[in-house]
Each structure stands twice: as C-alpha cells, then as structure tokens.
C-alpha cells in the first residue's frame, strides 16, 4: 500500500488576490508569444509545404459529378 501525504490547504484569499495579476501576466506572455510569434510561422510553413492544393487529392472529384 502506498501512502501519500495529504495535499496542502488552498491559499488564503488575500494571497490569491495578490497572486492573480502575476498569473494573468504569465499566461498572457506565454500564450501571447505563441500566437503572435510562433503560430504564424507554423501556418506559413504548412501553406508552403502543402501548396495551392492544400494537401487534398482532387483526382476523384470529377468522377462523382
């Protein structure tokens, strides 16, 4: 049988209120950096690799009409 220690109690409300702006700033920096800097390069790279056809095979489309 494995015994693990009990989880710590939640932080008091005053500490959470003080911590909240720093938490929001960290999330904004993390995801803002990704979506403003990294994501456009990923999308552009996919567009270059797939080309104008978008990676879809259009050979069988005319047969269905």
C-alpha positions as CSV (number, residue, x, y, z in Angstrom):
1,X,0.0,0.0,0.0
2,X,1.3,3.4,-1.0
3,X,0.7,6.3,1.4
4,X,1.0,9.8,0.0
5,X,0.9,13.0,2.0
6,X,-2.3,15.0,2.1
7,X,-2.4,17.9,-0.4
8,X,-1.6,21.3,1.1
9,X,-4.5,23.6,2.0
10,X,-5.6,26.2,-0.5
11,X,-4.0,29.6,-0.4
12,X,-5.8,32.3,1.6
13,X,-8.0,34.7,-0.4
14,X,-5.6,37.6,0.2
15,X,-2.7,35.7,-1.3
16,X,-4.8,34.6,-4.3
17,X,-5.8,38.2,-5.0
18,X,-2.2,39.4,-4.8
19,X,-1.0,36.5,-7.0
20,X,-3.7,36.8,-9.7
21,X,-2.2,39.7,-11.7
22,X,1.1,37.9,-11.9
23,X,-0.6,34.7,-13.0
24,X,-2.6,36.6,-15.7
25,X,0.6,38.3,-16.9
26,X,2.4,35.0,-17.1
27,X,-0.4,33.4,-19.2
28,X,-0.5,36.5,-21.5
29,X,3.2,36.3,-22.1
30,X,3.2,32.6,-22.7
31,X,0.3,32.3,-25.0
32,X,0.6,35.8,-26.5
33,X,4.2,34.9,-27.6
34,X,3.0,31.7,-29.1
35,X,0.0,33.0,-31.0
36,X,1.7,36.3,-32.1
37,X,5.2,34.9,-33.0
38,X,5.2,31.1,-33.4
39,X,1.8,30.2,-34.8
40,X,2.1,32.5,-37.9
41,X,5.3,30.8,-38.8
42,X,3.8,27.3,-38.4
43,X,0.8,28.2,-40.5
44,X,3.0,29.8,-43.2
45,X,5.2,26.7,-43.2
46,X,2.2,24.4,-43.7
47,X,1.0,26.6,-46.5
48,X,4.3,26.3,-48.2
49,X,4.6,22.6,-47.8
50,X,1.0,21.8,-48.9
51,X,1.0,24.3,-51.8
52,X,-2.1,25.6,-53.6
53,X,-3.9,22.3,-53.5
54,X,-3.9,22.3,-49.7
55,X,-2.9,18.6,-49.4
56,X,-6.2,17.4,-50.9
57,X,-6.3,14.9,-53.7
58,X,-8.7,16.3,-56.3
59,X,-8.4,13.4,-58.9
60,X,-11.6,11.6,-57.9
61,X,-13.8,14.7,-57.7
62,X,-14.8,14.8,-61.3
63,X,-15.9,11.2,-61.3
64,X,-18.5,11.8,-58.6
65,X,-20.4,14.6,-60.5
